[in-house]
Amino acid sequence: MYPISLKIEGKPCVVAGGGKIAYFKLVSLLQAKAAVTVVSPFIIPEIEQLYDEGKIKLIRKEIEQDDYKDAFLIIAATNEQSINREIYENTKDIKLVNVVSDSELGNFHIPATLTRGKLQISIATGGASPMLAKKIREDLQGTFDESYEEYLEFLYEARIAIKNSFLAI
């Protein structure tokens, strides 16, 4: 695996599935300001609310290849392993695809991430134990509290000021 942070603001992302796991994944996509489309015949109320608020697009049907052909990133989060595998097989060489039901499939994993403003600390276990990654993230929350948000904003502004001053030659 190669660790990376992606800028996906405005990029078309498709979430296949309308359950709790799909919801959890799409919330993080929305936090990154992605343009999210959910495709599923079944939608939990939380996803319905995001649609009602205009935060996502929603297609109420079984997913087909045309639904994700233009996606930059795809999350296969249906409750049907065969559908998730099919999405992966159709896209693995040309798209970023995460298969939530099988850590061996997909070409990227989504780490547990602690965010404090511009600070992001990601914990990955290579798909071996998402629960351990979550526990480590929770442990780090006490060490890296909300004060880091203001501190990093100060450091960012200081860096910009230095870069724009005569000191940055």
Protein Blocks (a to p, Z undefined) as FASTA:
>chain_A
ZZddddfehiacddedjbfklmmmmmmmmmnopacddddfbdcfklmmmmmnopaccddd
dddfklmmmpfbdcdfbfbfklmmmmmmmmmmmpccddfkbmkgcjbdcdddddehjacc
dddeehmammlmmmmmmmmmmmmcfklmmmmmmmmmmmmmmmmmmklZZ
